[in-house]
Amino acid sequence: MESMKNIYKESLFQSISKGEVVLWAGAGLSLYAGLPSGARLKEILYEGLTPLEKEEVRKNSDLSHLTDEICKLKGNRNYIIKVLTSTFIKDFSSTETHKIISKIPHFRNIITTNYDRLFENVYGNKLNLIFSDSHTPYIDDKKVNLFKIHGDLSDPDSIIITKSDYNRFFENDTEQNTIWNIIKGIVATKSILFIGYNLEDSNVEVIFNKIKNKTGKNGKECYFVAPYIPPIKSVNLEKANIHPISLTGEKFFEELIEYLRKNITKNFENKYISSDVYSEFIGNFDLKSEIEVNSSIGKNIVKNLTGIEGKDTKIEMTFSVSKSFDEINNKVNNLISIGDIFEEMTIDKEMLRGFNLDINGISYRDIDDIKSIKFTLLPCFDKKIDVVFENGEEINDINLKVIPLDMIGRKAKVIAQFYGNKLEIVFYPSTNREIETIFSFAISKEISNISKQILFFELIKHLSMRQLFSIYVDGKRAFEGRFGKEASFLSPKNEFYLTYFKKLKEIEKLGNFRFSNININDVTPKNHNLLEIVIAKFKNKPIKKRSPQILLKPKSFDYTAYKNNFDLNFTQNLGDIVIHNQTFKIGEITTQISDAFISNYEEIISDRTKSPIIESRSKRALITFNNLKQHT
């Protein structure tokens, strides 16, 4: 039986989620609010009679017969209406379950036999109240229609409570009753959820039979929800094509709302519900969405799901990784257990066993919607800053980001970016409880402004020299300090680049032009040597080259005559050289070494090598130029 209950419940939830169910509510649904059951209402009516009147009525008769006898005894319904008004028209201790129902726009039609106004209170102006034929022309599909088939206390003549009232409504007038005909049309195409009813009430059986007679054998499924349904009653319900589900009303709607939150997005995308129902439902949870109703692909599109401005938004992501991916599991465990995430992490779909992304409890995406999960480090500080060093030099408009690398603030990464370059500094606690740092920098792959690039290398230089510096944010000094010895790690690499780009700047000034679109991969020691030649050519000054090494062609002269020192003078025509897309006319250069010697003389004589290497005893060479135009 328990398994069947779950099957029926799942089937009912699916039907509700597609807007295919009419809610039919009885008195039991209002008990939690402090309102009476039918049995208790009967006691209230009986207890209000005088002793003599009590002798004239049967205390143990059901509610409809008791009220019928009271009407005959008193000659009118005034006493009954007065008791009903004082009992049902008052403040309620709670409306929680009805509030939950009001968050379910899938119920477009609610039918009730209750006299209370709980539905009216929670729905407000979203409700269209119908309890007489005069209301039917105003039925509005954009609102929830509440059919109060036992009437409303605002119109005492509409109240159905006595046996005579029931006989008149269900036996004599139903074919001519406009409201009942509308209800018949609704339930002919919808399933019905009966909740809050007592199967011992004879009037409930009348309702069931009436519905069965009007819908026939091919009618939609009906469901009956109650805290406890005796086995024999369950059998009888099944025979009438009414599926029993043993749950309290409160528990039922709690589970239903959770089911809808998990399935609302898919149901809208699959066009089971309208955009109005979707938008209203997520709006009840302080969310809004940009949607696209697309008929060409047969599906609706949910582009995003965001919080309503001024409302709290809770985003929850759950996922599990297959055990076979140890490295990813270790990273995930580190993230969850100690909050460590030192780098961006991507988990591909094939690595996942499950995935859900919920926003305010609304399921937005699941594993079928994704290709991968990417964890990206988000900054806690992201602004432009100015840096001023103790020597007076300053660098402006640096984009600075501070990114926590754990969840308790022990580790952080600072990223300074400007002109396409990036400096990264990672702070982390060491074993002796001091803060240690790791420095690294990355240069823009393509550089268009030499002066700006030099500023970046100057920044690295000052930091590596442990200069005192101040950081200014929005014009105010926010920090002052200097880095420790770890910063000196930056110096060797940076020194080469700084020297290189200063030479480029010098050439720009000498040649009255600008380098542009410099590929950082072309910044090499070989090109650095060529820059020195270009500068010397512009200035028409010789180059004093240190530690020259000249590789000669084999057998170019008699080696034995040059065992000791000798003078070496040779001329070569470099022609045009191209550096960073700029062409320079160098022409002939003459290299002079006054104390040349063959450094691999023994290898040459013993035939262990063929090419002699010429070096200088004093490690000096002089390079001179002919006077030709330098740059084109």
DOVEXKE-841759 format. One record per residue (C-alpha): x, y, z. Coordinates in steps of 0.5 Angstrom, whole numbers, padded with zeros to 4 digits, always signed. Example, Ala and Ser with C-alpha at 12.3 -4.5 7.8 and 13.67 -1.06 7.14 Angstrom:
2
+0025-0009+0016 +0027-0002+0014 
This chain:
632
+0000+0000+0000 +0006+0005+0002 +0009+0004-0005 +0002+0005-0009 +0001+0011-0004 +0008+0014-0007 +0006+0012-0014 -0001+0016-0014 +0003+0022-0010 +0008+0022-0016 +0003+0022-0021 -0001+0027-0018 +0005+0032-0017 +0006+0031-0024 -0001+0033-0026 -0001+0039-0022 +0006+0041-0024 +0003+0041-0031 -0003+0045-0029 -0008+0039-0030 -0011+0039-0023 -0017+0042-0020 -0017+0043-0012 -0023+0041-0008 -0022+0043-0001 -0026+0041+0005 -0026+0043+0013 -0020+0039+0015 -0016+0043+0011 -0017+0049+0015 -0017+0045+0022 -0009+0048+0023 -0012+0055+0023 -0016+0054+0029 -0023+0053+0025 -0028+0047+0027 -0029+0040+0023 -0036+0039+0021 -0037+0035+0028 -0034+0040+0032 -0039+0045+0029 -0045+0041+0030 -0043+0041+0037 -0042+0049+0037 -0049+0049+0034 -0052+0044+0039 -0049+0047+0045 -0052+0054+0043 -0059+0052+0044 -0063+0053+0050 -0064+0047+0055 -0071+0046+0052 -0069+0047+0045 -0064+0041+0046 -0069+0036+0048 -0073+0038+0041 -0067+0036+0037 -0063+0029+0036 -0056+0031+0038 -0053+0025+0035 -0055+0026+0028 -0050+0029+0023 -0049+0036+0021 -0054+0037+0016 -0060+0033+0019 -0058+0037+0026 -0059+0044+0022 -0065+0042+0019 -0068+0040+0025 -0066+0047+0028 -0069+0051+0023 -0075+0048+0023 -0075+0049+0031 -0073+0056+0030 -0077+0057+0024 -0071+0061+0020 -0064+0060+0019 -0062+0066+0023 -0059+0063+0029 -0055+0058+0024 -0052+0064+0020 -0050+0068+0027 -0046+0062+0029 -0043+0061+0023 -0041+0068+0022 -0038+0068+0029 -0034+0062+0028 -0031+0063+0021 -0031+0071+0020 -0025+0072+0025 -0018+0073+0026 -0014+0066+0025 -0008+0063+0029 -0005+0061+0022 -0006+0061+0015 +0001+0058+0013 -0002+0052+0009 -0006+0057+0005 +0000+0061+0004 +0003+0055+0001 -0003+0054-0004 -0003+0061-0006 +0004+0060-0008 +0002+0055-0013 -0001+0058-0019 -0002+0052-0023 -0008+0051-0019 -0013+0056-0023 -0019+0053-0020 -0021+0052-0013 -0027+0049-0011 -0029+0049-0003 -0035+0047+0001 -0032+0051+0007 -0035+0058+0010 -0028+0061+0012 -0024+0066+0008 -0017+0063+0009 -0017+0063+0001 -0019+0070+0000 -0014+0073+0006 -0008+0070+0003 -0010+0071-0005 -0012+0078-0004 -0014+0081-0011 -0011+0075-0015 -0017+0071-0013 -0024+0071-0017 -0030+0069-0012 -0036+0066-0014 -0041+0063-0010 -0048+0065-0014 -0050+0065-0021 -0049+0073-0022 -0042+0072-0021 -0040+0067-0027 -0040+0073-0032 -0034+0076-0029 -0030+0069-0029 -0023+0071-0030 -0018+0066-0033 -0012+0071-0031 -0014+0070-0024 -0015+0064-0019 -0023+0062-0019 -0025+0060-0012 -0032+0057-0013 -0035+0057-0006 -0041+0052-0007 -0044+0052+0000 -0044+0059-0001 -0041+0065+0003 -0043+0069+0009 -0043+0075+0006 -0050+0073+0003 -0053+0068+0008 -0058+0066+0003 -0053+0063-0001 -0051+0058+0005 -0052+0051+0004 -0052+0047+0011 -0058+0044+0012 -0061+0037+0009 -0066+0041+0005 -0061+0046+0002 -0057+0039+0000 -0063+0036-0003 -0065+0042-0007 -0058+0044-0009 -0056+0037-0011 -0062+0034-0013 -0067+0039-0016 -0063+0045-0019 -0056+0042-0021 -0058+0042-0028 -0061+0049-0028 -0055+0052-0023 -0050+0056-0028 -0044+0055-0023 -0045+0047-0022 -0045+0047-0030 -0039+0051-0030 -0036+0046-0025 -0038+0040-0029 -0034+0043-0035 -0028+0044-0031 -0028+0037-0028 -0029+0034-0035 -0022+0036-0037 -0018+0036-0030 -0016+0031-0025 -0019+0033-0018 -0015+0033-0012 -0020+0032-0006 -0017+0034+0001 -0020+0036+0008 -0026+0031+0007 -0028+0026+0012 -0030+0020+0009 -0036+0019+0014 -0039+0025+0012 -0045+0023+0008 -0045+0029+0004 -0038+0028+0001 -0041+0021-0002 -0046+0025-0005 -0041+0030-0008 -0037+0024-0010 -0043+0020-0014 -0045+0027-0017 -0038+0028-0020 -0038+0021-0022 -0044+0021-0026 -0043+0027-0029 -0036+0025-0032 -0037+0018-0033 -0032+0012-0034 -0027+0016-0038 -0027+0022-0033 -0020+0024-0031 -0017+0021-0025 -0019+0024-0018 -0014+0024-0012 -0016+0024-0004 -0011+0026+0001 -0013+0025+0008 -0008+0023+0014 -0011+0016+0015 -0015+0012+0010 -0018+0006+0013 -0016+0000+0008 -0024-0002+0007 -0025+0006+0005 -0019+0006+0000 -0022+0000-0003 -0028+0003-0004 -0025+0010-0007 -0021+0005-0012 -0027+0003-0014 -0030+0010-0016 -0023+0011-0019 -0021+0016-0014 -0014+0014-0011 -0012+0015-0004 -0006+0018-0001 -0005+0018+0007 -0002+0025+0008 -0004+0031+0012 -0006+0037+0008 +0000+0041+0011 +0005+0035+0009 +0002+0034+0003 +0003+0042+0001 +0010+0042+0003 +0012+0036-0001 +0008+0039-0007 +0012+0046-0007 +0019+0042-0006 +0017+0038-0012 +0015+0044-0016 +0021+0048-0015 +0025+0042-0017 +0021+0042-0024 +0018+0049-0025 +0024+0050-0030 +0024+0044-0034 +0016+0044-0034 +0016+0051-0037 +0022+0049-0042 +0018+0043-0045 +0011+0048-0045 +0007+0044-0040 +0006+0051-0037 +0005+0058-0039 +0010+0064-0038 +0005+0067-0034 +0005+0061-0029 +0012+0060-0029 +0013+0068-0028 +0008+0068-0022 +0011+0062-0019 +0018+0064-0019 +0016+0071-0017 +0013+0068-0011 +0020+0066-0009 +0023+0073-0010 +0026+0071-0017 +0025+0074-0024 +0027+0071-0031 +0029+0073-0038 +0025+0068-0042 +0024+0066-0050 +0017+0063-0052 +0020+0059-0058 +0015+0055-0063 +0021+0054-0068 +0024+0049-0064 +0018+0046-0060 +0021+0049-0053 +0021+0055-0049 +0028+0058-0047 +0030+0060-0040 +0036+0065-0041 +0037+0067-0034 +0034+0066-0027 +0036+0072-0022 +0034+0075-0015 +0029+0081-0015 +0032+0087-0013 +0032+0089-0006 +0031+0081-0004 +0036+0076-0001 +0038+0071-0006 +0041+0064-0004 +0045+0060-0010 +0046+0053-0008 +0050+0048-0013 +0051+0041-0011 +0055+0036-0015 +0058+0029-0014 +0064+0027-0018 +0066+0020-0020 +0071+0016-0016 +0075+0015-0022 +0077+0022-0022 +0082+0022-0016 +0085+0029-0018 +0079+0032-0019 +0076+0029-0012 +0082+0031-0008 +0081+0038-0011 +0074+0038-0009 +0075+0035-0002 +0080+0041-0001 +0075+0046-0003 +0070+0043+0002 +0074+0041+0008 +0079+0047+0008 +0077+0052+0003 +0083+0052-0001 +0083+0053-0009 +0089+0056-0012 +0087+0056-0019 +0081+0056-0023 +0078+0049-0024 +0074+0045-0029 +0070+0039-0028 +0068+0036-0035 +0061+0033-0035 +0063+0026-0036 +0067+0027-0029 +0060+0028-0026 +0055+0023-0023 +0050+0029-0021 +0049+0036-0022 +0044+0041-0019 +0044+0049-0019 +0038+0052-0015 +0037+0059-0014 +0032+0061-0008 +0030+0053-0008 +0028+0054-0015 +0032+0048-0020 +0035+0052-0025 +0040+0047-0028 +0042+0040-0028 +0047+0035-0031 +0043+0035-0038 +0044+0043-0038 +0051+0043-0038 +0058+0041-0041 +0062+0043-0035 +0063+0046-0028 +0068+0052-0028 +0071+0054-0021 +0073+0062-0022 +0076+0066-0017 +0073+0072-0015 +0076+0078-0012 +0074+0082-0006 +0077+0088-0008 +0077+0090-0015 +0079+0098-0017 +0084+0102-0020 +0090+0105-0016 +0096+0109-0016 +0103+0107-0013 +0108+0112-0010 +0115+0110-0009 +0119+0113-0004 +0124+0116-0009 +0118+0120-0012 +0117+0116-0018 +0109+0114-0019 +0105+0109-0023 +0098+0111-0024 +0091+0107-0026 +0094+0100-0024 +0088+0095-0024 +0088+0092-0017 +0085+0085-0015 +0085+0082-0009 +0082+0074-0009 +0081+0070-0003 +0084+0063-0004 +0081+0060+0002 +0074+0061+0006 +0077+0064+0012 +0082+0069+0009 +0089+0066+0011 +0091+0066+0003 +0090+0071-0002 +0092+0073-0009 +0094+0080-0011 +0093+0081-0019 +0096+0088-0021 +0094+0089-0029 +0096+0095-0033 +0098+0096-0040 +0096+0089-0042 +0102+0086-0037 +0100+0082-0030 +0104+0082-0023 +0101+0076-0019 +0103+0076-0011 +0101+0070-0007 +0100+0071+0000 +0100+0065+0005 +0102+0063+0012 +0108+0059+0013 +0110+0054+0018 +0113+0059+0023 +0106+0063+0023 +0109+0069+0018 +0106+0071+0012 +0110+0068+0006 +0110+0071-0001 +0110+0068-0008 +0112+0073-0014 +0111+0072-0022 +0109+0077-0027 +0107+0076-0035 +0108+0081-0040 +0103+0083-0045 +0104+0078-0052 +0104+0084-0056 +0106+0091-0054 +0104+0098-0058 +0107+0103-0053 +0115+0103-0051 +0114+0108-0045 +0108+0105-0042 +0112+0098-0042 +0118+0101-0039 +0113+0103-0033 +0111+0096-0032 +0118+0094-0031 +0120+0100-0027 +0115+0098-0022 +0118+0091-0022 +0124+0094-0021 +0122+0098-0015 +0119+0092-0012 +0125+0088-0012 +0129+0093-0009 +0124+0093-0003 +0123+0100-0004 +0117+0103+0001 +0111+0105-0003 +0104+0107-0002 +0098+0105-0005 +0092+0110-0006 +0085+0109-0008 +0080+0114-0010 +0085+0119-0008 +0086+0117-0001 +0092+0113+0002 +0090+0106+0003 +0096+0102+0005 +0104+0103+0006 +0109+0098+0006 +0115+0094+0003 +0116+0087+0001 +0121+0082+0004 +0127+0079+0000 +0122+0074-0004 +0121+0080-0008 +0128+0080-0011 +0126+0074-0015 +0123+0078-0020 +0130+0082-0021 +0134+0078-0026 +0128+0077-0031 +0126+0084-0030 +0133+0087-0031 +0134+0084-0038 +0127+0087-0040 +0128+0094-0037 +0135+0094-0041 +0132+0092-0047 +0126+0097-0047 +0130+0103-0045 +0134+0101-0051 +0128+0101-0056 +0126+0108-0053 +0133+0111-0054 +0132+0108-0062 +0125+0111-0062 +0128+0118-0060 +0134+0118-0064 +0130+0116-0071 +0124+0120-0069 +0119+0114-0070 +0115+0109-0066 +0116+0102-0065 +0109+0098-0065 +0106+0091-0064 +0112+0088-0061 +0111+0081-0061 +0114+0079-0054 +0117+0073-0057 +0122+0077-0061 +0125+0080-0055 +0131+0076-0055 +0139+0076-0053 +0140+0076-0060 +0136+0082-0062 +0139+0086-0056 +0145+0085-0059 +0143+0088-0065 +0140+0094-0062 +0146+0096-0059 +0149+0096-0066 +0143+0100-0068 +0144+0105-0063 +0152+0106-0064 +0150+0107-0072 +0145+0112-0070 +0151+0116-0066 +0156+0114-0070 +0160+0111-0065 +0164+0105-0064 +0162+0099-0060 +0166+0096-0055 +0164+0089-0055 +0166+0085-0049 +0168+0078-0049 +0168+0077-0056 +0168+0070-0060 +0169+0070-0067 +0168+0063-0071 +0172+0063-0077 +0171+0058-0083 +0175+0052-0083 +0182+0052-0087 +0181+0060-0088 +0189+0061-0086 +0195+0057-0083 +0193+0056-0076 +0201+0055-0074 +0203+0062-0076 +0198+0064-0071 +0199+0060-0065 +0201+0067-0060 +0197+0073-0060 +0196+0077-0067 +0192+0083-0069 +0185+0081-0073 +0181+0086-0077 +0176+0084-0081 +0170+0087-0085 +0163+0085-0086 +0157+0088-0089 +0151+0087-0085 +0147+0090-0090 +0139+0092-0087 +0137+0089-0081 +0130+0088-0079 +0128+0089-0071 +0121+0089-0069 +0118+0091-0076 +0123+0097-0077 +0129+0096-0082 +0136+0099-0081 +0141+0100-0086 +0148+0098-0082 +0152+0097-0088 +0159+0095-0087 +0162+0094-0080 +0170+0093-0078 +0171+0089-0072 +0178+0090-0069 +0182+0085-0064 +0189+0087-0062 +0191+0081-0058 +0187+0076-0061 +0188+0068-0060 +0185+0062-0062 +0182+0059-0056 +0181+0052-0059 +0188+0052-0062 +0190+0045-0059 +0183+0042-0062 +0185+0045-0069 +0192+0042-0069 +0190+0035-0067 +0184+0035-0072 +0179+0034-0066 +0175+0040-0069 +0175+0044-0076 +0173+0051-0074 +0177+0056-0070 +0175+0060-0065 +0178+0067-0064 +0178+0071-0058 +0181+0077-0054 +0186+0076-0049 +0183+0083-0046 +0176+0080-0047 +0175+0087-0052 +0174+0088-0059 +0172+0094-0062 +0167+0095-0068 +0166+0101-0072 +0162+0103-0078 +0162+0107-0085 +0158+0113-0085 +0151+0111-0088 +0144+0112-0087 +0141+0109-0081 +0134+0108-0082 +0129+0107-0087 
